[in-house]
Amino acid sequence: MITSGPPAFGLGLEKAVFNVMQRPPHDTRQGVFSWQIIVDMIVYGLIMGTVCLLTFVIVVFGVGDGNLGHDCNRGYSDSCNLVFRARAAVFAELTWLILISAWEIKSIRRSMFRLDPRSTSRFPIFKDLYANKFLFYAVVIGAVIVFPCIYIPGFNDKVFKQKPITWEWALSVGGVIVFVAGMELWKFVKRTTGWFAADEADPNPRKGHLLDLKQGFFSFARTLSRTTSMGKATEKETNGGNTV
């Protein structure tokens, strides 16, 4: 509820993408889950599941002696120490993966490190991530909550069935890096090959004429205003000519 709910609300507050005014109307028959979304879920889910399973296996069977303990799902005993530590490492890793994925899916095709192609900044990621403050703090707070869950005595072993960890943090952080690299690689493949590009195709792409939602609205308002004014002027001239 804490690490998944607020980021979901934050994504709901995300501003429209830069080229939304150039896209054709969405085909409602396709529904929310387009083929691109479905494939993304499979790819990202496989990466996430793989790195988490590898973390557990490395802690228990790689560095550890493979002792899975006795009745470790009910409570802690000395035989469960290895499993509890592996759980803590996976818990931290999985929580961070879910939170980081909220930033990654701000755009399903563009890199998290450059969400706006019009940006002239060398490192626009900081500005882009902080632009949605609700989502930014939801991710940060959710990431910090991991530590008391692992280190508060009684709360860690009785509620979460895990124990404090040390070197295992390297596996958790490494899993996050691998996950981000995997998501970025998949997005790069989609952009390079053109897979699912039709989902976000611009009907009339013109370099240097990309409008965001706000710019598009005011551009439309100005055009409408000019058209209305010209129509009234023409009507006035016509009426004046009839009077003469």
C-alpha positions in Angstrom: 0.0 0.0 0.0 2.8 2.4 0.8 5.3 1.6 -1.9 2.9 0.9 -4.8 -0.2 3.1 -4.1 1.3 6.6 -3.9 3.5 6.1 -7.1 0.3 4.9 -8.9 -1.4 8.2 -7.9 1.7 10.1 -8.9 1.6 8.6 -12.4 -2.0 9.8 -12.6 -0.8 13.3 -12.0 1.9 13.1 -14.8 1.6 15.8 -17.4 0.9 15.0 -21.0 3.8 14.0 -23.2 5.4 16.6 -25.4 3.8 15.5 -28.7 0.4 14.6 -27.5 -1.2 17.3 -29.7 0.3 15.7 -32.8 -1.1 12.2 -32.2 -4.2 10.8 -33.8 -7.2 9.9 -31.7 -6.8 6.8 -29.6 -8.6 3.7 -30.9 -10.9 2.9 -28.0 -11.5 -0.6 -29.3 -7.9 -1.4 -28.4 -8.6 -0.7 -24.8 -6.0 0.2 -22.2 -3.7 -2.8 -22.8 -2.3 -2.3 -26.2 0.2 -4.9 -27.6 3.0 -2.6 -26.6 1.9 -2.5 -23.0 1.4 -6.3 -22.9 4.8 -7.0 -24.3 6.4 -4.4 -21.9 4.8 -6.1 -18.9 6.2 -9.4 -20.0 9.7 -8.1 -20.6 9.9 -6.0 -17.5 8.3 -8.7 -15.4 10.9 -11.3 -16.6 13.8 -9.0 -15.8 12.4 -8.1 -12.4 11.7 -11.8 -11.5 15.1 -13.0 -12.7 17.2 -10.5 -10.8 15.2 -11.1 -7.6 15.5 -14.9 -7.9 19.2 -14.6 -8.6 19.7 -12.4 -5.5 18.0 -15.1 -3.3 20.0 -17.9 -4.9 23.3 -16.1 -4.6 22.7 -15.3 -0.9 21.5 -18.8 0.0 23.3 -21.1 -2.3 26.2 -19.0 -3.7 27.8 -17.4 -0.6 25.7 -19.4 1.9 25.7 -23.1 2.6 22.2 -23.7 1.2 20.6 -24.2 4.6 16.9 -23.2 4.2 16.3 -23.7 7.9 13.3 -25.3 9.6 9.7 -23.8 9.6 11.1 -20.4 8.7 7.7 -19.2 7.4 6.3 -19.3 11.0 9.1 -17.7 13.0 12.8 -17.1 13.5 15.4 -19.6 14.7 19.1 -19.8 14.3 18.7 -22.2 11.3 16.6 -19.5 9.5 19.3 -16.8 9.7 20.4 -17.3 6.1 16.9 -17.4 4.6 15.9 -14.3 6.6 18.9 -12.4 5.3 18.1 -13.5 1.7 14.5 -12.4 2.1 15.7 -8.9 3.3 17.9 -8.5 0.3 15.1 -9.5 -2.1 12.6 -7.4 -0.2 14.7 -4.2 -0.6 15.5 -5.0 -4.2 11.9 -5.7 -5.2 10.6 -2.6 -3.5 13.2 -0.4 -5.2 12.5 -2.1 -8.6 8.8 -1.3 -8.3 9.5 2.3 -7.3 12.1 2.9 -10.1 9.7 1.4 -12.7 7.3 4.2 -11.9 9.9 6.7 -13.1 10.8 4.5 -16.1 7.2 4.2 -17.3 6.7 7.9 -17.4 7.4 7.2 -21.0 7.0 3.8 -22.5 9.4 4.5 -25.4 11.7 7.4 -24.4 14.6 6.9 -22.0 14.1 7.9 -18.4 17.3 9.9 -18.7 15.9 12.1 -21.5 12.1 12.2 -21.5 11.8 15.4 -23.4 13.8 15.4 -26.7 13.5 19.2 -26.8 15.5 19.7 -23.6 18.9 21.4 -24.1 20.1 20.3 -20.6 23.0 17.9 -20.5 21.4 15.9 -17.6 17.7 16.5 -17.9 16.8 13.5 -15.8 16.9 15.5 -12.5 14.5 18.1 -13.8 12.2 15.6 -15.5 11.9 13.4 -12.4 11.3 16.4 -10.1 8.7 17.9 -12.4 6.1 15.6 -10.9 6.8 16.3 -7.2 4.1 14.0 -5.9 5.6 11.0 -7.8 9.2 12.1 -6.9 8.6 12.1 -3.1 6.4 9.0 -3.3 9.4 7.1 -4.8 11.9 8.6 -2.4 9.8 8.0 0.7 9.0 4.5 -0.4 12.7 3.7 -0.9 13.6 4.9 2.5 10.9 2.9 4.2 12.8 -0.2 3.3 15.4 0.4 6.0 13.2 0.4 9.1 11.5 -2.7 7.8 14.8 -4.5 7.8 16.5 -3.0 10.9 13.9 -2.4 13.6 14.1 -5.3 16.0 11.0 -7.3 16.3 9.3 -5.6 13.4 11.8 -7.1 11.0 11.8 -10.8 12.1 8.2 -11.1 13.4 6.3 -9.1 10.7 8.5 -9.4 7.6 10.4 -12.6 8.5 13.8 -11.1 7.7 17.0 -10.0 9.4 19.4 -7.1 9.0 21.9 -7.5 6.1 25.3 -6.1 5.3 27.1 -7.2 2.1 23.8 -8.3 0.6 23.0 -4.6 -0.1 25.4 -4.8 -3.0 23.2 -7.5 -4.6 20.1 -5.3 -4.1 21.7 -2.2 -5.6 23.2 -4.3 -8.4 19.8 -5.7 -9.2 18.3 -2.2 -9.5 21.1 -1.2 -12.0 20.6 -4.4 -14.1 16.8 -3.7 -14.1 17.2 -0.1 -15.2 19.7 -1.2 -17.9 17.3 -3.8 -19.1 14.3 -1.4 -19.4 16.5 1.2 -21.1 17.8 -1.5 -23.5 14.3 -2.6 -24.4 13.1 1.0 -25.0 16.2 1.5 -27.2 15.3 -1.6 -29.2 11.8 -0.4 -29.7 13.0 3.0 -30.9 15.6 1.5 -33.2 13.5 -1.1 -34.8 10.3 0.9 -34.8 8.3 -1.8 -33.0 4.9 -0.5 -31.8 5.8 2.9 -33.2 2.2 3.2 -34.5 0.9 3.5 -31.0 2.6 7.0 -30.7 3.0 8.0 -34.3 2.6 11.7 -35.2 0.3 12.2 -38.2 2.2 15.3 -39.3 5.6 15.3 -37.7 7.4 18.6 -38.2 10.8 19.3 -36.5 10.7 22.3 -34.4 6.9 22.5 -34.3 6.1 20.1 -31.5 3.5 21.4 -29.0 2.8 20.2 -25.5 -0.7 20.0 -24.2 -0.8 23.6 -22.8 0.8 25.1 -25.9 -1.6 23.2 -28.2 -4.6 24.5 -26.3 -3.5 28.1 -26.5 -2.6 27.7 -30.2 -6.0 26.3 -30.8 -7.6 29.1 -28.8 -5.8 31.8 -30.8 -6.7 30.2 -34.1 -10.3 30.0 -33.0 -10.3 33.6 -31.9 -8.9 34.8 -35.2 -11.3 32.7 -37.2 -14.3 34.1 -35.2 -13.1 37.7 -35.5 -12.6 37.3 -39.3 -16.1 35.8 -39.6 -17.7 38.7 -37.7 -15.8 41.2 -39.8 -16.9 39.5 -43.0 -20.5 39.4 -41.8 -20.4 43.1 -40.9 -19.0 44.1 -44.3 -21.7 42.0 -46.0 -24.5 43.6 -44.0 -23.1 47.0 -44.6 -23.0 46.4 -48.4 -26.7 45.3 -48.3 -27.6 48.5 -46.5 -26.0 50.7 -49.1 
